[in-house]
Amino acid sequence: MARGFVKKRGDTWYAYWRDPSGRQRAKAIGTRKKDAEAHVTRMQAQVADGAYREIEAITFASFAEQWFRDYASVQVKPSTLRSYRSMLYGSLLPFFGNVPVASIKTADVQRYVAERMGSGVKPATVQKALVMLKGMLKQAVDWDYLRVNPAQNVKAPRREHVEMDFLTPDEIPAFLDAFSPRWRPLFFTAIFTGMRLGELLALRWSDIDWHSSTIRVRRSVDKGVFQEPKSRNSVRTVGMSPRLAGVLMDHKIECAWSPSDLVFCTADGGLIDQANLRHRVFFPALEAAGLRRMRIHDLRHTFASLLINQGENLKYVQQQLGHASITTTVDRYGHLMPDAHVDASKRLDATVFGNGPEESAYKPLTRSVETKQAPSTLGSGPAVSMVAGTGFEPVTFGL
């Protein structure tokens, strides 16, 4: 195989090598000869190992159209697709548009992040766009438009901390009393199951098992479209308390008939509009109850806080909420645990020393060990006595 070489034209060094078919390839590298030589070495190694791929030329705009049509549209839910479209046309295409995909560098992606942050966009919004861009450029590698993903090692901006809010047990009765009988069952169910709003509005009577007192979460709804829940773990079975069962049974008698068998529906049996529900029902109820403004999603946090503060196992909390990992549950609700386990340190004493009076709970620990030879000194602390000899002898550790 012919060896590759480098050549300088003006101020630019070019790398030359031959691909597996023997065709000569060339690429402008930069102003440093050693960078061009390194590129030649790298390309020849890929040819020798059978890992060589010729990168096709395409602009980011053309690639984005292909990615959206051939990949995203068949891989993600409609709601996610709408989010992708918004981020694509809102910021990614204006920034990368006609730039060749193969020429995008890590520094370009980092500059995109910096400019978005500098324009006042929330860190969470920038982070979502960066995650999407990383996924797009990973696909570009798979489709031979890139050799490596330039966005892979770009750090996401630090997200602002949003304080979690939830209703306390004392606030819940006043909150529920602020709703008319038509809407109270919906928000009662939200608090006592932790279901997401989309899951609540997609709930069907056939999902309720009255015999086992459980509710099966099978689907969600977004902008009028039924879909699978947020993740595989979101398909779950949640417990139904006796009081919730009674509320839903009464609601079943009084509610409108729905052709889709919906538990919560409009007067004519159709889907409830989420925006109208928030602004015309939920927010006025908070105001009427004299409560602070919060989100409907905070009722899900309310459910989690109730379970944790009554001492339920975190694995059970995870399963009820439909989190993919218990790590997610701990990260989001771990700060609620100290109140729930305020006596844990006291219980340590009881576990080790029993339930005697605190002032006499401590006794020196003793154990039997095989002794060899006592050390001559052990510092200036309390004495440690060891009985010389063979076999097992008592040893008292002064602490």
C-alpha positions as CSV (number, residue, x, y, z in Angstrom):
1,M,0.0,0.0,0.0
2,A,1.3,3.4,-0.9
3,R,2.3,5.5,2.1
4,G,0.4,8.7,2.9
5,F,2.1,12.0,2.9
6,V,1.6,15.7,3.8
7,K,2.0,18.8,1.7
8,K,1.8,22.5,2.4
9,R,-0.2,24.9,0.3
10,G,0.2,28.5,1.3
11,D,-0.3,28.5,5.1
12,T,-2.3,25.2,5.2
13,W,-1.0,21.7,5.6
14,Y,-2.9,18.9,3.7
15,A,-3.0,15.2,4.6
16,Y,-3.0,12.6,1.8
17,W,-3.8,8.9,2.1
18,R,-5.4,6.1,0.2
19,D,-8.8,4.5,1.1
20,P,-9.4,0.8,1.0
21,S,-10.2,1.0,-2.7
22,G,-6.9,2.6,-3.4
23,R,-8.4,6.0,-4.2
24,Q,-6.3,8.9,-2.9
25,R,-8.0,11.1,-0.3
26,A,-7.0,14.6,0.8
27,K,-8.0,16.9,3.6
28,A,-7.0,20.4,4.7
29,I,-5.8,20.1,8.3
30,G,-4.4,23.4,9.5
31,T,-1.2,25.4,10.0
32,R,0.7,22.7,11.8
33,K,2.6,20.0,10.0
34,K,2.4,17.5,12.9
35,D,-1.4,17.7,12.9
36,A,-1.4,16.7,9.2
37,E,1.0,13.9,9.8
38,A,-1.1,12.6,12.8
39,H,-4.2,12.6,10.6
40,V,-2.4,10.6,7.9
41,T,-1.3,8.1,10.5
42,R,-4.8,7.8,11.9
43,M,-6.4,7.3,8.5
44,Q,-3.8,4.6,7.5
45,A,-4.4,2.8,10.8
46,Q,-8.1,2.8,10.1
47,V,-7.6,1.4,6.6
48,A,-5.3,-1.3,8.0
49,D,-7.8,-2.3,10.7
50,G,-10.8,-2.3,8.4
51,A,-12.4,0.5,10.4
52,Y,-12.0,3.2,7.8
53,R,-15.2,5.0,6.7
54,E,-15.5,7.8,4.2
55,I,-17.4,10.7,5.7
56,E,-20.2,12.0,3.5
57,A,-20.7,15.7,3.1
58,I,-24.0,17.2,4.3
59,T,-25.1,20.4,6.0
60,F,-26.6,20.4,9.4
61,A,-29.9,21.6,8.0
62,S,-30.1,18.7,5.5
63,F,-29.0,16.2,8.1
64,A,-31.6,17.5,10.6
65,E,-34.4,17.0,8.1
66,Q,-33.2,13.5,7.5
67,W,-32.8,12.8,11.2
68,F,-36.3,14.1,12.0
69,R,-38.0,12.2,9.2
70,D,-36.2,8.9,9.3
71,Y,-35.2,8.6,13.0
72,A,-37.0,10.8,15.5
73,S,-40.5,10.4,14.0
74,V,-40.4,6.6,14.4
75,Q,-38.5,6.5,17.7
76,V,-40.2,8.9,20.1
77,K,-43.7,9.8,21.3
78,P,-45.6,12.6,19.6
79,S,-45.2,14.9,22.6
80,T,-41.4,14.4,22.5
81,L,-41.4,14.9,18.7
82,R,-43.2,18.3,19.2
83,S,-40.5,19.3,21.7
84,Y,-37.8,18.2,19.3
85,R,-39.3,20.3,16.5
86,S,-39.5,23.3,18.8
87,M,-35.8,23.1,19.8
88,L,-34.7,22.4,16.3
89,Y,-36.3,25.4,14.7
90,G,-36.0,27.6,17.7
91,S,-32.3,27.4,18.2
92,L,-30.3,24.6,16.6
93,L,-31.1,25.4,12.9
94,P,-30.5,29.1,13.4
95,F,-27.1,28.4,14.9
96,F,-25.8,25.4,12.9
97,G,-28.0,25.7,9.8
98,N,-25.8,25.6,6.7
99,V,-22.6,24.4,8.5
100,P,-21.3,21.1,7.2
101,V,-21.9,18.4,9.8
102,A,-18.3,17.1,9.4
103,S,-16.9,20.5,10.3
104,I,-18.7,20.9,13.6
105,K,-16.2,20.9,16.4
106,T,-16.6,20.6,20.2
107,A,-15.7,24.3,20.5
108,D,-18.7,25.1,18.2
109,V,-21.1,23.2,20.4
110,Q,-19.7,24.8,23.5
111,R,-20.1,28.2,21.9
112,Y,-23.8,27.4,21.2
113,V,-24.3,26.6,24.9
114,A,-22.6,29.8,26.0
115,E,-24.5,32.0,23.6
116,R,-27.9,30.5,24.6
117,M,-27.0,31.0,28.3
118,G,-25.8,34.5,27.6
119,S,-29.1,35.4,25.9
120,G,-31.0,34.6,29.2
121,V,-32.4,31.2,28.2
122,K,-33.0,29.0,31.3
123,P,-30.3,26.4,32.0
124,A,-32.9,23.6,31.9
125,T,-34.0,24.6,28.4
126,V,-30.4,24.8,27.1
127,Q,-29.7,21.4,28.7
128,K,-32.6,19.8,26.9
129,A,-31.4,21.1,23.6
130,L,-27.9,19.9,24.2
131,V,-29.1,16.4,25.0
132,M,-31.0,16.4,21.8
133,L,-28.0,17.7,19.8
134,K,-25.8,15.0,21.3
135,G,-28.3,12.4,20.2
136,M,-28.5,13.8,16.7
137,L,-24.7,13.9,16.2
138,K,-24.4,10.4,17.6
139,Q,-26.7,9.3,14.8
140,A,-24.6,11.3,12.4
141,V,-21.6,9.1,13.4
142,D,-23.7,6.0,12.7
143,W,-24.7,7.4,9.3
144,D,-21.1,8.2,8.3
145,Y,-21.5,12.0,8.4
146,L,-19.0,12.2,11.4
147,R,-16.2,10.1,12.7
148,V,-16.6,11.2,16.3
149,N,-19.4,13.1,18.2
150,P,-18.2,16.6,18.9
151,A,-20.9,17.2,21.4
152,Q,-20.2,14.1,23.5
153,N,-18.0,15.8,26.1
154,V,-19.7,19.2,26.3
155,K,-20.9,19.9,29.8
156,A,-24.5,20.9,30.3
157,P,-25.0,24.1,32.2
158,R,-25.9,23.9,35.8
159,R,-29.6,23.8,36.3
160,E,-31.2,26.2,38.7
161,H,-32.6,24.6,41.9
162,V,-36.4,24.6,41.9
163,E,-37.8,24.2,45.4
164,M,-40.2,21.3,45.6
165,D,-43.7,22.2,46.9
166,F,-46.4,20.0,48.2
167,L,-49.5,20.2,50.4
168,T,-49.2,19.2,54.0
169,P,-51.8,16.9,55.6
170,D,-53.4,19.9,57.3
171,E,-53.8,21.7,54.0
172,I,-55.3,18.8,52.0
173,P,-58.9,19.0,53.4
174,A,-59.2,22.7,52.7
175,F,-57.8,22.2,49.2
176,L,-60.3,19.4,48.3
177,D,-63.2,21.3,49.8
178,A,-62.5,24.2,47.5
179,F,-63.6,22.1,44.5
180,S,-67.1,21.5,43.2
181,P,-68.4,17.8,43.4
182,R,-67.6,17.5,39.7
183,W,-63.9,18.2,40.1
184,R,-63.1,16.9,43.6
185,P,-62.7,13.2,42.6
186,L,-60.0,14.1,40.1
187,F,-57.9,16.0,42.5
188,F,-58.6,13.5,45.3
189,T,-57.2,10.8,43.0
190,A,-54.2,12.9,42.1
191,I,-53.2,13.3,45.8
192,F,-53.9,9.7,46.8
193,T,-52.2,8.0,43.8
194,G,-49.4,10.3,42.7
195,M,-50.5,9.9,39.0
196,R,-49.3,12.4,36.5
197,L,-52.0,14.7,35.0
198,G,-51.8,13.1,31.6
199,E,-52.2,9.7,33.3
200,L,-55.2,10.9,35.2
201,L,-57.0,12.3,32.2
202,A,-56.4,9.0,30.3
203,L,-57.6,6.8,33.1
204,R,-60.5,4.5,32.1
205,W,-63.0,2.7,34.4
206,S,-61.6,-0.6,33.1
207,D,-58.3,0.3,34.7
208,I,-59.8,0.2,38.1
209,D,-59.9,-3.2,39.9
210,W,-62.4,-2.8,42.7
211,H,-61.8,-6.3,44.1
212,S,-58.0,-5.7,44.7
213,S,-58.4,-2.0,45.4
214,T,-55.8,-1.1,42.7
215,I,-55.6,1.2,39.7
216,R,-53.6,0.1,36.6
217,V,-51.7,3.0,34.9
218,R,-51.7,2.0,31.3
219,R,-51.6,5.1,29.2
220,S,-51.3,8.9,29.2
221,V,-52.7,11.7,27.0
222,D,-51.0,14.8,25.6
223,K,-52.7,17.5,23.5
224,G,-55.6,15.1,22.8
225,V,-53.5,12.1,21.8
226,F,-53.4,8.9,23.8
227,Q,-50.0,7.4,24.2
228,E,-47.9,5.1,26.3
229,P,-46.9,6.5,29.7
230,K,-43.7,8.5,30.2
231,S,-41.4,5.4,30.4
232,R,-41.7,1.6,30.7
233,N,-41.7,1.8,34.5
234,S,-44.6,4.3,34.3
235,V,-46.9,1.4,33.4
236,R,-47.7,0.3,36.9
237,T,-50.3,-0.6,39.5
238,V,-51.0,1.8,42.3
239,G,-52.9,1.2,45.5
240,M,-56.4,2.6,46.1
241,S,-57.2,3.6,49.6
242,P,-60.7,2.7,51.0
243,R,-61.7,6.4,51.1
244,L,-60.5,6.9,47.5
245,A,-62.4,3.8,46.4
246,G,-65.5,5.3,47.9
247,V,-64.9,8.7,46.2
248,L,-64.5,7.0,42.8
249,M,-67.5,4.8,43.3
250,D,-69.7,7.8,44.0
251,H,-68.1,9.6,41.0
252,K,-68.9,6.7,38.8
253,I,-72.6,7.0,39.6
254,E,-72.6,10.8,39.0
255,C,-70.2,11.4,36.2
256,A,-71.0,11.8,32.5
257,W,-70.9,8.8,30.1
258,S,-67.8,8.7,28.0
259,P,-67.5,6.8,24.7
260,S,-63.8,6.3,25.6
261,D,-64.8,5.0,29.1
262,L,-62.9,7.9,30.7
263,V,-63.1,8.3,34.5
264,F,-62.6,12.0,34.2
265,C,-64.1,13.7,31.2
266,T,-66.0,16.8,30.0
267,A,-69.7,17.1,30.3
268,D,-70.1,15.5,26.8
269,G,-67.7,12.6,27.6
270,G,-64.6,14.0,25.8
271,L,-61.1,14.7,26.9
272,I,-60.4,17.5,29.4
273,D,-58.2,20.3,28.2
274,Q,-55.2,20.5,30.5
275,A,-54.7,24.3,30.2
276,N,-58.3,25.0,31.0
277,L,-58.2,22.7,33.9
278,R,-55.2,24.5,35.4
279,H,-56.5,28.1,34.9
280,R,-60.2,27.6,35.3
281,V,-60.4,24.9,38.0
282,F,-57.1,24.3,39.8
283,F,-55.7,27.8,40.4
284,P,-59.1,29.2,41.5
285,A,-59.4,26.4,44.0
286,L,-56.0,27.2,45.5
287,E,-57.0,30.8,45.9
288,A,-60.3,29.9,47.4
289,A,-58.6,27.6,49.9
290,G,-56.1,30.4,50.8
291,L,-53.2,28.4,49.6
292,R,-50.1,29.5,47.6
293,R,-49.8,29.1,43.9
294,M,-48.3,25.7,42.9
295,R,-48.5,23.3,40.0
296,I,-50.8,20.3,39.5
297,H,-47.6,18.2,39.3
298,D,-47.0,19.2,42.9
299,L,-49.9,17.0,43.9
300,R,-47.6,14.1,42.8
301,H,-45.0,15.4,45.2
302,T,-47.7,15.6,47.9
303,F,-48.4,11.9,47.5
304,A,-44.7,11.1,47.7
305,S,-44.3,13.2,50.8
306,L,-47.2,11.5,52.5
307,L,-45.8,8.0,51.9
308,I,-42.3,9.0,53.1
309,N,-43.4,10.7,56.2
310,Q,-45.6,7.8,57.3
311,G,-42.5,5.6,57.0
312,E,-43.2,3.6,53.8
313,N,-40.3,1.8,52.2
314,L,-38.6,3.8,49.5
315,K,-38.8,0.9,47.1
316,Y,-42.6,0.9,47.5
317,V,-42.6,4.7,46.9
318,Q,-40.5,4.2,43.7
319,Q,-42.9,1.6,42.4
320,Q,-46.0,3.7,43.2
321,L,-44.5,6.7,41.4
322,G,-43.2,4.7,38.4
323,H,-39.6,5.9,38.7
324,A,-37.2,3.9,36.6
325,S,-34.7,3.7,39.4
326,I,-34.8,4.1,43.2
327,T,-32.0,6.6,42.7
328,T,-34.5,9.0,41.1
329,T,-36.8,8.6,44.1
330,V,-33.9,9.3,46.6
331,D,-32.6,12.3,44.6
332,R,-36.0,13.9,44.5
333,Y,-37.4,13.1,47.9
334,G,-34.4,12.1,50.0
335,H,-34.5,15.5,51.7
336,L,-37.9,14.6,53.2
337,M,-36.5,11.6,55.0
338,P,-34.8,13.2,58.0
339,D,-38.2,14.2,59.4
340,A,-39.5,10.7,58.8
341,H,-36.5,9.1,60.6
342,V,-35.7,11.7,63.3
343,D,-35.5,8.9,65.9
344,A,-33.1,6.7,63.9
345,S,-30.1,7.7,65.9
346,K,-31.9,7.0,69.2
347,R,-32.9,3.6,67.9
348,L,-29.2,2.7,67.4
349,D,-28.8,2.8,71.2
350,A,-31.7,0.5,71.7
351,T,-30.5,-1.9,69.0
352,V,-27.0,-2.3,70.7
353,F,-27.7,-1.7,74.4
354,G,-31.4,-2.4,74.8
355,N,-34.0,-0.1,76.2
356,G,-32.5,0.7,79.6
357,P,-32.0,4.2,81.0
358,E,-29.8,6.4,78.9
359,E,-27.3,7.2,81.7
360,S,-26.6,3.5,82.2
361,A,-26.9,2.3,78.6
362,Y,-23.2,2.2,78.0
363,K,-21.1,-0.7,79.2
364,P,-17.6,-1.6,78.2
365,L,-17.6,-4.0,75.3
366,T,-15.9,-7.4,76.0
367,R,-15.1,-10.2,73.7
368,S,-13.0,-13.3,73.7
369,V,-10.0,-13.6,71.5
370,E,-6.9,-15.8,71.2
371,T,-4.2,-13.7,72.9
372,K,-0.5,-13.8,72.1
373,Q,1.6,-11.2,73.8
374,A,0.4,-7.9,75.3
375,P,1.9,-4.8,73.9
376,S,4.1,-2.9,76.4
377,T,2.4,0.5,75.9
378,L,-0.7,1.7,74.3
379,G,-0.3,5.4,74.7
380,S,-1.8,7.6,77.4
381,G,-5.4,6.5,77.0
382,P,-7.4,4.1,79.1
383,A,-5.7,0.9,79.8
384,V,-6.1,-2.2,77.7
385,S,-5.7,-5.4,79.7
386,M,-4.8,-8.7,78.1
387,V,-4.2,-11.9,80.0
388,A,-1.2,-13.7,78.7
389,G,-1.4,-17.4,77.9
390,T,-2.9,-19.6,75.3
391,G,-6.4,-20.3,74.3
392,F,-9.3,-17.8,74.5
393,E,-9.0,-15.2,77.2
394,P,-11.2,-12.1,78.0
395,V,-10.0,-8.8,76.7
396,T,-11.5,-5.6,77.9
397,F,-11.2,-2.6,75.5
398,G,-11.3,0.8,77.3
399,L,-12.9,3.3,75.0
